[in-house]
Amino acid sequence: MSMPLTVSRFLMPPISLIGCGASKAVGDYLKKLGAKKALIVTDQGMKKFGTADSIKQCIEEAGLQAVIFAGAEPNPTDLNVADGVQAYKDNGCDSIVSLGGGSSHDCGKAVGIVSTNGGKIHDYKGIDTVPKPMPPFIAINTTAGTGSEVTPAAVITNTENHVKMVVWSINVSANVAIDDPELMVGMPPALTAATGMDALTHAVEAYVSLGHNPKADALALKAIELIAKYLRKAVANGQDMDARVGMAYAEYLAGEAFSSAGLGIAHSLAHQPGSFIGLPHGVCNAIFLPLVCEFNMNACLERYADIAKAMGEDIAGMTEREAALLGIEAIRTLSADIGIPSGLTELGMKEEDIPEMAEWALKEVCTPTNPRTTTLQDMVDLYKKAM
């Protein structure tokens, strides 16, 4: 039950508000944090559809000021962060509200890191590298996938080498995390599917991670159970509020689980196509997850059997191996049912990209907590299988 020190240290979850209409409390919580003027870090979609303006209005109704920075791109880059830091300084802001999915939260966190600590985001790559806390920070989540609103991590793409930089520190946690299912209703089916599979990958990898512990186990298994129950419904009908609420809780629990236990090589592998060629993170995770489960299975058969049960499979009378294989097949079936592509080739990845991606994947911070020891050749082989 021992956990690597670099994972178990970061167990300070933010205050969490989950439920329909929770985002309306953003102004009151900024006040409690002593903020006066917030930079809303978001993406163009949130700006275009008026969500960012609605959050700005909530903040202003509480007697505070707010400025919108809609420069967070999918797989946010160091350039996005630099622009955000400049906007924070130019507008005299003293706090940050990230609004959106993982890209907005990661960008907002990185802006907060640099605004308080100086330098460039590149200076903070790694674990426990951020000496000072961010400014007052509230993360408002609009997708049910990344868990970034509750995690002590930010993932930013380095535009010089196209590699994702992971910053993991207690000083990268939001003060308040808000999951409002009403803000998730407008997500299109494909995004609902991708983000949902991202949450499932978090839960599964946390449960089998070398850093697993009783707290993370309970969170991860409940997240898996909720995703198996609600993700298909949320993809089929985005207006199904029971499904949206269920997925909001699932992604939150999965985020808390991997904050406590760490992840594995499904994430190590998925980060590279995201940064090299801009593929959606959740889709990449969904493609790699069953392959990595098969690769890891012999290291912890009993845990994959538990996952099968959480996925709703009847494992009575089965051996651990039979149950584990059934669980992995259930993951594949869920992925297919919600329209996830079957491989990376149809998404534009080329075989000649594999050697460099494999080298970077092996160096990822998620790799050491994978339950099975991994070599460079293993990474190459898994990329080939994922094609």
PAVEXKOL-827527 format. One record per residue (C-alpha): x, y, z. Coordinates in steps of 0.25 Angstrom, whole numbers, padded with zeros to 4 digits, always signed. Example, Ala and Ser with C-alpha at 12.3 -4.5 7.8 and 13.67 -1.06 7.14 Angstrom:
BEGIN
+0049-0018+0031;+0055-0004+0029;
This chain:
BEGIN
+0000+0000+0000;+0012+0009+0000;+0012+0021-0010;+0023+0029-0016;+0026+0041-0008;+0024+0050-0021;+0010+0046-0022;+0005+0045-0008;+0010+0058-0004;-0001+0066-0012;-0013+0062-0005;-0020+0076-0003;-0033+0076-0011;-0039+0090-0013;-0053+0094-0008;-0063+0087-0018;-0076+0091-0022;-0084+0081-0030;-0098+0083-0035;-0108+0090-0045;-0105+0105-0044;-0093+0104-0035;-0085+0114-0045;-0094+0125-0040;-0086+0125-0027;-0073+0129-0033;-0074+0144-0029;-0077+0141-0015;-0065+0131-0014;-0056+0141-0021;-0060+0151-0010;-0056+0141+0001;-0043+0139-0005;-0040+0155-0004;-0040+0157-0019;-0044+0170-0026;-0042+0168-0041;-0041+0154-0048;-0036+0149-0061;-0045+0139-0067;-0036+0130-0075;-0045+0122-0085;-0046+0118-0100;-0052+0124-0112;-0064+0115-0111;-0068+0119-0097;-0067+0134-0102;-0075+0131-0115;-0086+0125-0108;-0087+0135-0097;-0083+0126-0085;-0071+0135-0082;-0080+0147-0082;-0090+0140-0072;-0079+0137-0062;-0073+0151-0064;-0087+0156-0060;-0088+0147-0048;-0074+0153-0043;-0079+0167-0045;-0092+0165-0038;-0084+0162-0026;-0077+0175-0027;-0064+0171-0033;-0058+0173-0047;-0054+0163-0057;-0047+0163-0071;-0048+0152-0081;-0036+0145-0087;-0041+0135-0098;-0027+0131-0102;-0027+0116-0097;-0025+0107-0109;-0028+0092-0109;-0015+0086-0104;-0011+0100-0099;+0003+0105-0102;+0014+0113-0095;+0010+0124-0105;-0004+0124-0099;+0001+0125-0085;+0011+0136-0089;-0001+0144-0095;-0010+0141-0082;+0001+0146-0073;+0002+0159-0081;-0013+0161-0080;-0013+0158-0065;-0002+0169-0063;-0008+0179-0073;-0021+0179-0067;-0017+0179-0052;-0023+0166-0048;-0021+0160-0035;-0028+0146-0037;-0032+0136-0048;-0044+0129-0052;-0042+0117-0062;-0055+0114-0070;-0056+0102-0079;-0050+0088-0080;-0036+0084-0077;-0029+0093-0087;-0035+0105-0080;-0031+0100-0066;-0017+0097-0070;-0015+0110-0077;-0021+0117-0065;-0012+0110-0055;+0000+0113-0064;-0003+0128-0064;-0005+0127-0049;+0009+0120-0047;+0016+0130-0055;+0009+0142-0050;+0013+0139-0036;+0026+0132-0038;+0032+0140-0050;+0040+0134-0062;+0034+0125-0072;+0025+0113-0071;+0037+0104-0076;+0044+0107-0063;+0034+0099-0055;+0033+0086-0062;+0033+0074-0053;+0029+0071-0039;+0029+0081-0027;+0035+0092-0035;+0026+0103-0032;+0031+0111-0019;+0019+0121-0018;+0004+0118-0018;-0004+0124-0030;-0013+0136-0028;-0027+0133-0023;-0032+0123-0033;-0046+0117-0036;-0047+0107-0047;-0061+0106-0053;-0062+0093-0061;-0071+0091-0074;-0067+0077-0078;-0068+0064-0071;-0054+0059-0074;-0041+0064-0070;-0042+0066-0055;-0033+0078-0056;-0041+0087-0047;-0038+0078-0035;-0024+0073-0039;-0010+0079-0035;-0005+0079-0049;-0004+0087-0062;+0000+0081-0075;+0005+0091-0086;+0011+0089-0099;+0025+0094-0102;+0024+0100-0116;+0039+0098-0118;+0039+0083-0118;+0024+0080-0118;+0025+0072-0105;+0015+0074-0093;+0021+0079-0081;+0015+0074-0068;+0015+0083-0055;+0011+0076-0043;+0011+0083-0029;+0003+0086-0017;+0003+0101-0022;-0004+0098-0035;-0017+0094-0028;-0029+0103-0029;-0035+0109-0017;-0049+0106-0022;-0054+0096-0032;-0068+0097-0038;-0075+0086-0046;-0088+0091-0052;-0096+0081-0060;-0104+0093-0066;-0091+0098-0073;-0089+0084-0079;-0103+0082-0086;-0097+0089-0099;-0086+0079-0101;-0087+0072-0114;-0088+0057-0114;-0073+0055-0119;-0068+0064-0108;-0076+0057-0098;-0071+0044-0102;-0056+0048-0102;-0057+0055-0089;-0064+0044-0083;-0054+0034-0087;-0043+0043-0082;-0050+0042-0068;-0051+0027-0070;-0036+0026-0073;-0033+0034-0060;-0041+0025-0052;-0035+0012-0057;-0021+0017-0057;-0022+0022-0043;-0028+0009-0038;-0017+0000-0044;-0006+0011-0041;+0006+0007-0032;+0001+0019-0024;-0012+0013-0021;-0018+0015-0007;-0031+0013+0000;-0036+0027-0003;-0033+0026-0018;-0038+0012-0019;-0052+0017-0014;-0052+0029-0023;-0048+0022-0035;-0057+0010-0034;-0069+0019-0032;-0065+0028-0044;-0064+0015-0053;-0078+0011-0048;-0084+0025-0051;-0077+0026-0065;-0082+0012-0069;-0096+0016-0065;-0097+0030-0070;-0087+0032-0082;-0095+0026-0093;-0108+0033-0088;-0100+0047-0088;-0095+0044-0102;-0109+0040-0107;-0116+0052-0101;-0108+0063-0096;-0121+0069-0089;-0122+0057-0080;-0119+0064-0067;-0118+0052-0059;-0107+0047-0068;-0100+0061-0068;-0100+0061-0053;-0095+0046-0052;-0084+0050-0061;-0080+0062-0054;-0079+0054-0041;-0071+0043-0049;-0061+0052-0054;-0059+0060-0041;-0057+0046-0034;-0047+0042-0044;-0039+0055-0043;-0038+0053-0028;-0034+0039-0030;-0022+0041-0039;-0018+0053-0031;-0016+0043-0020;-0011+0031-0027;-0004+0036-0040;-0007+0031-0054;+0000+0021-0064;+0005+0020-0078;-0008+0021-0085;-0006+0036-0082;+0009+0036-0085;+0005+0030-0099;-0007+0039-0101;+0000+0052-0098;+0010+0051-0110;+0000+0051-0121;-0007+0062-0114;+0005+0071-0114;+0012+0067-0127;-0001+0067-0136;-0012+0073-0128;-0020+0061-0126;-0031+0061-0115;-0026+0056-0102;-0039+0049-0098;-0039+0042-0111;-0025+0037-0110;-0027+0032-0096;-0039+0024-0101;-0031+0018-0112;-0019+0014-0103;-0027+0010-0090;-0031-0004-0094;-0017-0007-0100;-0010-0002-0088;-0020-0010-0079;-0016-0023-0087;-0001-0019-0085;-0002-0017-0070;-0012-0028-0067;-0003-0038-0061;+0003-0028-0052;-0010-0027-0044;-0021-0037-0049;-0030-0035-0037;-0031-0020-0039;-0035-0022-0053;-0045-0032-0049;-0051-0021-0039;-0051-0011-0051;-0060-0022-0058;-0070-0022-0047;-0070-0007-0046;-0073-0006-0061;-0086-0014-0058;-0081-0028-0063;-0085-0041-0056;-0072-0048-0052;-0078-0058-0043;-0071-0072-0044;-0060-0066-0053;-0045-0066-0050;-0038-0053-0048;-0032-0054-0062;-0046-0057-0069;-0052-0045-0061;-0040-0036-0064;-0042-0039-0079;-0057-0037-0078;-0054-0023-0072;-0045-0019-0083;-0055-0023-0093;-0066-0015-0086;-0057-0003-0088;-0055-0006-0103;-0070-0007-0104;-0073+0006-0097;-0063+0013-0106;-0069+0007-0119;-0083+0010-0114;-0081+0025-0113;-0073+0026-0126;-0059+0027-0122;-0049+0024-0134;-0043+0011-0134;-0029+0015-0137;-0019+0027-0138;-0017+0025-0153;-0030+0030-0157;-0027+0042-0148;-0015+0046-0156;-0003+0040-0148;+0008+0034-0156;+0017+0022-0153;+0029+0031-0155;+0025+0039-0143;+0026+0027-0134;+0040+0026-0130;+0041+0040-0125;+0028+0040-0118;+0032+0027-0111;+0044+0033-0105;+0036+0045-0099;+0025+0035-0094;+0036+0027-0086;+0041+0040-0079;+0026+0045-0075;+0023+0047-0061;+0012+0037-0062;+0021+0026-0066;+0027+0022-0052;+0014+0019-0046;+0010+0010-0057;+0008-0004-0050;+0016-0012-0060;+0031-0008-0063;+0032-0001-0077;+0043-0001-0087;+0045+0008-0100;+0041-0004-0108;+0028-0006-0100;+0024+0008-0104;+0028+0006-0118;+0019-0007-0119;+0007+0000-0112;+0008+0012-0122;+0008+0002-0134;-0004-0006-0128;-0011+0007-0126;-0010+0011-0141;
